[in-house]
Amino acid sequence: MKKLKYLDYYIFIPYLVLSVFGVLMVYSSSSYIAISQYNNPEYYFIKQAAFVGMGLVLSLFIFLLKYDNLKHRKIIMCAIGLIVGLLVYLLIFGKEINGAKGWLDIGPVGIQPAEFAKIAVIWYFAYIFSRRQYQIVHNFWSSMKQPIILFGTILLLIAIQPDIGGAAIILVIGVIMIFASGVSTKLGITMGALGITVILGVVELVQIFGTKLPFLQPYQYDRFLAFWDPFEVSQSAGLQLVNSYYALSRGGLFGVGIGQSVQKTGYLPEPYTDFIISILGEELGLIGVLFVLGLFIFLVLRIYLVAIRTKDPFGSLLCIGIATMFLIQGSINLGGVLGLLPITGVTFPFISYGGSSTLVLTISIGLILNVSALNKMRGQNEKNAK
């Protein structure tokens, strides 16, 4: 328990504030829908508060674990094996919801294995890359063959659910961690350029062929239509984005007041998940949005700083992967809300409603706090030795 004095408050406090703020926003943005669906305005609020509470306990438990336990090979491989098994099970036996087989019911609770796959991939890559740094520098393809095959399998299983947003986040996380593992600058630039070319090529194919493409579902093509010109399809595919604009515009600088949103009353679908930032902007204005974004960016930068300061390669790569996960997920959600990116169904970290997402985020915070505490303890020991 002496480890508590090494708690990194620059990470813990922003995480706590964002989580509490998220619970309040979930209550405000979901109360109208909760009344119509369950005759209980607090339905989603209670569930989110419970998940945040469980997550807080879980994050503190992981923080207090002995650091070496995080690098236990059998535990890491069991976690990866479990995730792959759940993803395969979903494709065979999973129940389709909104066109995707992404949810697994465990009693009264539904979990989303794709969310847990994010932290599992980060954990696995941090372990493998930290042990193969020399091989990665001198024989990249030989040392990376096994991890990339496993990584590609997980990506494929998530993409064909289909969960393109989740697959995109994991892909970016994996690529960034590969770059950080010690690859040559030339290879890194080549891989980056190839990735950008593929993305632009896919977008061009979608514009030309649309739903004739075998990998594109009609609802996914609708998201591209809404991205290109939401007001042209404002009564169908563009409904969410147009109402998101209305919410942000109505909020102005200071907002209309907490609980006073109009768009959450049936105009903006899923106001407590994908588009909770729009409701936040309507009720608390630009000031409220900037407060959340400022605190979130501070948290991400602090995690990157811990990665830079960490001398242990495993801990450093773990921090890089988690900070990247936060940054990419937040950017994709915000880009969709503002119409800068196609809508993908990705939630905003710590603010949006979601049990699986909340637990994964809090597990990640626990891991970061553990790494940061190790840095502080080692620094204190070096200071005492002098």
LINDA-V937696 format. One record per pair of residues at least 6 apart in sequence whose ideal C-beta (glycine too) atoms are under 8 Angstrom apart, sorted by sequence separation. I is the first residue (numbers start at 1). J is the second residue. D is the distance in Angstrom with one decimal. If there is no record, write none. Layout:
<<I,J,D> <I,J,D>>
This chain:
<<34,40,5.8> <35,41,5.1> <37,43,7.3> <69,75,7.4> <95,101,6.9> <97,103,5.8> <104,110,6.8> <210,216,7.3> <211,217,7.9> <232,238,6.8> <250,256,6.4> <269,275,7.7> <310,316,4.3> <334,340,7.8> <335,341,3.3> <336,342,6.8> <347,353,7.5> <34,41,5.2> <94,101,3.6> <103,110,4.7> <104,111,5.4> <129,136,6.6> <135,142,7.0> <136,143,5.2> <206,213,6.7> <211,218,5.5> <225,232,7.6> <226,233,6.0> <230,237,7.8> <231,238,6.4> <264,271,4.2> <268,275,5.5> <271,278,7.2> <272,279,7.6> <281,288,6.9> <284,291,7.8> <336,343,4.3> <347,354,5.3> <34,42,7.0> <94,102,7.4> <95,103,6.8> <103,111,7.2> <104,112,7.6> <135,143,3.7> <136,144,6.8> <158,166,5.2> <159,167,4.2> <183,191,7.9> <205,213,6.2> <225,233,5.3> <230,238,3.4> <234,242,4.5> <263,271,6.6> <264,272,7.8> <271,279,5.0> <280,288,5.5> <281,289,4.9> <307,315,7.8> <308,316,7.6> <336,344,6.1> <349,357,7.5> <350,358,7.8> <32,41,7.7> <34,43,4.1> <94,103,7.1> <103,112,5.9> <104,113,6.1> <158,167,4.5> <179,188,4.9> <229,238,7.4> <280,289,5.9> <307,316,4.9> <310,319,6.4> <332,341,6.1> <31,41,4.0> <34,44,5.4> <91,101,6.1> <94,104,6.7> <95,105,7.3> <102,112,5.6> <206,216,6.4> <211,221,5.0> <261,271,7.5> <268,278,6.3> <307,317,7.7> <336,346,7.0> <347,357,5.5> <31,42,7.4> <33,44,7.8> <34,45,7.7> <90,101,5.1> <102,113,7.8> <132,143,4.8> <210,221,5.5> <222,233,7.5> <226,237,4.3> <230,241,4.1> <231,242,6.2> <268,279,7.2> <307,318,8.0> <350,361,6.1> <90,102,6.9> <102,114,5.9> <155,167,5.4> <158,170,6.7> <179,191,7.8> <225,237,4.9> <226,238,4.2> <230,242,5.2> <250,262,7.0> <277,289,6.5> <280,292,6.6> <307,319,3.5> <332,344,5.9> <349,361,5.6> <30,43,7.4> <90,103,7.9> <178,191,7.5> <179,192,7.8> <225,238,7.2> <250,263,7.6> <306,319,5.0> <307,320,4.8> <333,346,5.0> <27,41,7.9> <30,44,3.9> <31,45,7.4> <90,104,6.1> <222,236,7.0> <223,237,6.8> <226,240,7.2> <227,241,7.7> <247,261,6.8> <332,346,4.6> <333,347,6.1> <334,348,7.0> <27,42,6.9> <30,45,6.8> <89,104,7.3> <155,170,6.1> <206,221,6.9> <222,237,3.6> <226,241,5.2> <230,245,7.7> <247,262,7.9> <263,278,6.7> <264,279,5.3> <277,292,7.6> <304,319,7.1> <333,348,4.3> <154,170,6.9> <155,171,6.0> <175,191,6.9> <247,263,4.1> <263,279,6.6> <303,319,5.4> <304,320,7.1> <307,323,6.6> <27,44,7.4> <175,192,7.6> <207,224,7.7> <246,263,6.2> <329,346,5.8> <26,44,5.7> <27,45,3.7> <86,104,6.3> <129,147,7.8> <206,224,5.5> <261,279,5.1> <264,282,8.0> <329,347,7.4> <330,348,5.9> <26,45,5.8> <128,147,5.1> <155,174,7.9> <244,263,7.8> <263,282,5.9> <303,322,6.1> <304,323,4.8> <329,348,7.5> <330,349,5.5> <333,352,7.4> <175,195,6.5> <243,263,5.3> <262,282,7.4> <303,323,3.9> <329,349,5.5> <27,48,7.8> <203,224,7.9> <246,267,7.6> <247,268,6.3> <261,282,4.7> <23,45,6.8> <26,48,4.5> <125,147,6.7> <261,283,5.1> <90,113,6.3> <124,147,7.4> <151,174,5.3> <260,283,6.0> <300,323,5.2> <303,326,7.2> <326,349,5.4> <243,267,5.0> <244,268,6.5> <259,283,6.9> <23,48,5.3> <243,268,4.3> <258,283,5.2> <22,48,7.3> <23,49,5.1> <87,113,5.5> <124,150,7.5> <125,151,7.6> <255,281,7.3> <256,282,6.3> <257,283,6.3> <258,284,6.7> <300,326,5.1> <86,113,4.1> <87,114,7.3> <255,282,6.5> <256,283,6.1> <299,326,7.1> <300,327,5.1> <240,268,6.6> <247,275,7.8> <255,283,4.9> <23,52,5.7> <240,269,5.8> <255,284,4.2> <256,285,8.0> <22,52,7.4> <83,113,6.1> <86,116,7.9> <87,117,6.9> <121,151,6.6> <239,269,7.2> <240,270,7.8> <248,278,5.9> <251,281,4.5> <254,284,7.6> <255,285,3.4> <296,326,7.5> <300,330,7.7> <244,275,5.5> <247,278,4.2> <251,282,4.1> <254,285,4.3> <20,52,7.6> <247,279,6.3> <250,282,5.3> <251,283,6.6> <253,285,5.0> <254,286,7.9> <255,287,7.4> <19,52,5.0> <83,116,6.0> <121,154,6.3> <248,281,4.3> <251,284,7.1> <252,285,5.5> <253,286,5.1> <254,287,5.9> <255,288,5.9> <83,117,5.0> <120,154,8.0> <144,178,7.3> <240,274,7.6> <244,278,4.2> <247,281,6.1> <248,282,6.8> <251,285,4.6> <252,286,7.1> <253,287,6.3> <296,330,6.0> <240,275,6.5> <243,278,7.6> <247,282,4.0> <251,286,7.1> <326,361,7.7> <19,55,7.4> <19,56,7.5> <83,120,4.6> <117,154,5.6> <251,288,7.9> <326,364,7.6> <325,364,6.9> <16,56,7.7> <80,120,5.6> <79,120,5.2> <117,158,6.3> <293,334,7.7> <322,364,4.6> <140,183,6.0> <15,59,7.8> <79,123,6.6> <80,124,5.1> <114,158,4.8> <140,184,7.6> <79,124,7.6> <136,181,5.3> <137,182,5.0> <322,367,6.6> <136,182,4.9> <137,183,7.6> <322,368,5.9> <76,123,5.8> <77,124,7.9> <114,161,7.0> <136,183,6.3> <137,184,7.4> <140,187,6.4> <76,124,5.8> <118,166,7.5> <129,177,6.7> <133,181,6.9> <114,163,5.1> <117,166,7.5> <121,170,5.7> <125,174,6.6> <129,178,7.7> <132,181,7.9> <133,182,5.1> <318,367,6.0> <319,368,6.0> <318,368,7.7> <76,127,5.1> <115,166,7.2> <118,169,6.4> <122,173,6.2> <126,177,7.3> <129,180,7.9> <114,166,4.2> <118,170,5.7> <121,173,6.5> <125,177,4.7> <129,181,3.9> <319,371,5.8> <70,123,7.9> <114,167,7.9> <117,170,6.3> <121,174,6.2> <125,178,7.7> <129,182,7.6> <296,349,7.0> <318,371,6.2> <73,127,7.1> <296,350,7.3> <118,173,6.7> <122,177,7.0> <162,217,6.6> <7,63,7.2> <71,127,6.2> <125,181,7.7> <164,220,6.8> <277,333,6.9> <315,371,4.0> <277,334,6.4> <162,220,7.4> <71,130,8.0> <102,161,5.0> <274,333,6.9> <278,337,5.5> <292,351,6.4> <312,371,7.8> <315,374,6.5> <3,63,7.3> <4,64,7.8> <101,161,5.2> <277,337,5.0> <315,375,7.8> <3,64,5.8> <100,161,4.9> <102,163,5.4> <310,371,5.8> <100,162,5.8> <274,336,6.9> <275,337,6.0> <306,368,6.3> <312,374,7.1> <1,64,7.5> <99,162,7.7> <100,163,6.0> <274,337,7.8> <102,166,7.9> <310,374,7.6> <311,375,7.8> <303,368,5.5> <306,371,6.1> <310,375,5.7> <84,150,7.9> <91,157,6.7> <306,372,4.9> <309,375,5.6> <87,154,6.9> <94,161,7.9> <311,378,7.5> <84,153,6.7> <88,157,6.6> <91,160,6.9> <274,343,6.9> <306,375,6.8> <80,150,7.0> <84,154,6.5> <87,157,3.9> <91,161,7.2> <83,154,6.9> <87,158,6.6> <90,161,6.8> <274,345,5.8> <276,347,7.7> <277,348,5.6> <280,351,7.2> <274,346,7.1> <276,348,6.3> <84,157,7.1> <274,347,6.2> <273,347,5.5> <277,351,7.0> <276,351,5.6> <276,352,4.9> <276,353,7.2> <274,352,7.1> <273,352,5.1> <272,352,7.1> <273,353,5.2> <272,353,4.5> <273,354,6.5> <248,337,7.9> <248,338,8.0> <244,337,5.4> <244,338,7.8> <245,339,7.2> <241,336,7.8> <244,339,7.7> <241,339,5.4> <241,343,6.8> <240,343,6.3> <230,339,6.3> <227,339,6.8> <227,341,7.1> <227,342,4.2> <226,342,7.4> <227,343,7.3> <226,343,6.5> <99,217,6.5> <224,342,5.6> <223,342,4.7> <99,219,5.9> <223,343,5.0> <223,344,7.4> <180,316,7.9> <181,317,6.8> <180,317,6.2> <177,317,6.1> <180,320,5.0> <177,320,6.3> <176,320,6.8> <177,321,5.0> <176,321,7.4> <177,324,7.4> <173,321,5.6> <176,324,4.7> <173,324,5.2> <172,324,6.9> <173,325,5.4> <173,328,6.8> <169,325,6.6> <172,328,4.9> <169,328,5.2> <168,328,8.0> <169,329,5.6> <169,332,6.8> <168,332,7.1> <165,332,6.4> <168,344,6.9> <169,346,6.8> <165,344,3.2> <133,313,6.2> <164,344,6.1> <165,345,5.2> <166,346,7.5> <165,346,4.2> <130,312,7.6> <163,345,7.7> <130,313,3.8> <129,313,7.4> <130,314,3.9> <130,316,8.0> <127,314,6.3> <130,317,5.8> <126,314,5.3> <129,317,5.6> <126,315,7.8> <126,317,3.9> <125,317,6.7> <126,318,4.2> <123,318,7.0> <126,321,6.1> <122,318,6.5> <125,321,6.4> <122,321,3.4> <121,321,7.7> <122,322,6.0> <119,322,7.6> <122,325,6.6> <119,325,7.6> <118,325,5.6> <31,259,7.6> <44,272,5.8> <28,258,5.8> <28,259,5.2> <33,264,7.4> <29,261,6.9> <32,264,5.5> <28,261,7.2> <32,265,4.9> <33,266,7.9> <24,258,7.8> <30,264,7.8> <32,266,7.3> <29,264,5.1> <28,264,7.7> <33,271,7.2> <33,272,7.3> <115,354,7.8> <116,356,6.7> <30,271,7.1> <115,356,4.0> <119,360,5.3> <29,271,4.5> <30,272,3.8> <112,354,7.8> <115,357,5.3> <118,360,6.1> <122,364,7.9> <29,272,4.2> <71,314,5.5> <116,359,7.9> <70,314,7.6> <111,355,7.1> <112,356,3.9> <115,359,7.8> <116,360,5.9> <119,363,5.7> <123,367,7.8> <110,355,7.4> <111,356,5.1> <112,357,7.5> <115,360,4.8> <119,364,5.8> <26,272,5.2> <109,355,6.7> <110,356,8.0> <25,272,7.8> <29,276,5.4> <67,315,7.7> <70,318,7.7> <119,367,7.9> <26,276,7.2> <29,279,4.2> <25,276,5.8> <28,279,7.0> <29,280,7.9> <22,276,8.0> <25,279,7.0> <25,280,5.7> <28,283,6.4> <21,292,6.8> <18,292,7.1> <18,295,5.9> <17,295,6.2> <18,296,6.5> <14,295,5.1> <18,299,7.2> <14,296,7.7> <14,298,5.8> <15,299,6.5> <14,299,4.3> <10,298,8.0> <11,299,6.5> <14,302,7.5> <11,302,5.6> <10,302,5.0> <11,303,6.8> <8,302,7.7> <11,306,7.5> <70,367,6.8> <8,306,7.3> <70,370,6.5> <58,359,6.8> <62,363,6.3> <51,354,7.9> <55,358,5.3> <59,362,4.4> <63,366,4.9> <67,370,5.9> <51,355,4.6> <55,359,5.4> <58,362,5.6> <59,363,6.7> <62,366,3.0> <67,371,7.5> <48,353,5.3> <54,359,6.9> <58,363,6.2> <61,366,6.9> <62,367,5.9> <65,370,6.4> <47,353,7.8> <52,358,6.1> <55,361,7.1> <56,362,6.6> <59,365,4.8> <60,366,6.8> <63,369,4.1> <67,373,8.0> <48,355,7.9> <51,358,4.3> <55,362,3.0> <59,366,3.6> <62,369,7.7> <63,370,5.2> <67,374,4.9> <47,355,6.9> <51,359,6.5> <54,362,8.0> <55,363,7.6> <58,366,6.5> <62,370,6.2> <44,353,5.6> <48,358,7.2> <52,362,7.7> <59,369,7.0> <63,373,6.8> <30,353,6.6> <25,351,5.9> <26,352,7.6> <26,353,4.7> <22,350,5.0> <21,350,7.8> <22,351,4.2> <21,351,6.9> <22,352,7.1> <18,349,7.7> <19,350,5.3> <18,350,3.9> <18,351,6.7> <15,350,7.1> <19,358,7.8> <19,362,7.8> <15,362,7.8> <15,365,4.9> <12,365,7.5> <11,365,6.8> <11,368,5.9> <12,369,6.4> <11,369,6.1> <8,368,7.7> <8,369,5.7> <11,372,6.4> <7,369,6.4> <8,372,3.9> <8,373,6.9> <6,372,7.6> <7,373,6.8> <6,373,4.0> <8,376,7.5> <3,373,5.7> <6,376,4.3> <6,377,5.7> <3,377,7.7> <6,380,7.9>>
